[in-house]
C-alpha cells in the first residue's frame, strides 16, 4: 500500500472522507490529500509530508491558516502534537518528516524559527534556531542563525538533538554541511 492510500485508510477510520488532488509542478507529480472538517476548515496533507516505517505512519496536516498538527499512528493508537509557533496564523511549513533510527524527525519552519524535533514513544524533544539556512548529511544537521553569520557552522546531531562543536566552513564543505536557504525543491533535507 502506498503512502497516500495508507493515510486515507487511517483518516477513514476517523470518519474523514478525503479526496486526492494530483498535479505536476516542474515535471514532478505532487499528490495532496484534502478534506473539510465539521467546522468547515479545509485540511491538506502533502505526500512529501508523510512517512512510513513498518507499521508506523506519520504525517503533517494543516489547514494552511492556524491549525497545524503532527500525527503519528503507532502500536494501533494515534498521537497528535501541535507544533510550537510564535503565532500559528503566520504559517507552519514542514521541511522534513522522516523515521530515522527509531525516532520521527520533524523539521518545520514557522514565522521566526526553524524547529528540529525528535519524537519517540510519544515524547517530543525539540531544538530551534532563528534563521533559515540549514543542511543535512546523514545524522548531522548544520545551521546558521540570523545573528551569527561567521566562518563557523553550527552542528546538531539527530536523533538525539545533541549540539556538537562548530565546524569551520572548509570542514563543513568536506562533509556537505554548508547551510543553505530554504528555496529548494521539496524533501531537500531527506536522507542523502
Secondary structure as UniProt FT lines:
FT   HELIX           3..13
FT   TURN            14..15
FT   STRAND          19..25
FT   TURN            26..27
FT   STRAND          28..36
FT   TURN            38..39
FT   STRAND          42..46
FT   HELIX           47..49
FT   STRAND          50..53
FT   TURN            54..55
FT   STRAND          56..62
FT   STRAND          68..74
FT   TURN            75..76
FT   STRAND          77..81
FT   HELIX           88..90
FT   STRAND          93..100
FT   TURN            101..102
FT   STRAND          103..109
FT   STRAND          114..120
FT   TURN            121..122
FT   STRAND          123..129
FT   STRAND          133..137
FT   TURN            138..139
FT   STRAND          140..144
FT   TURN            146..147
FT   STRAND          152..157
FT   TURN            158..161
FT   STRAND          162..168
FT   HELIX           169..174
FT   TURN            175..176
FT   TURN            186..189
//
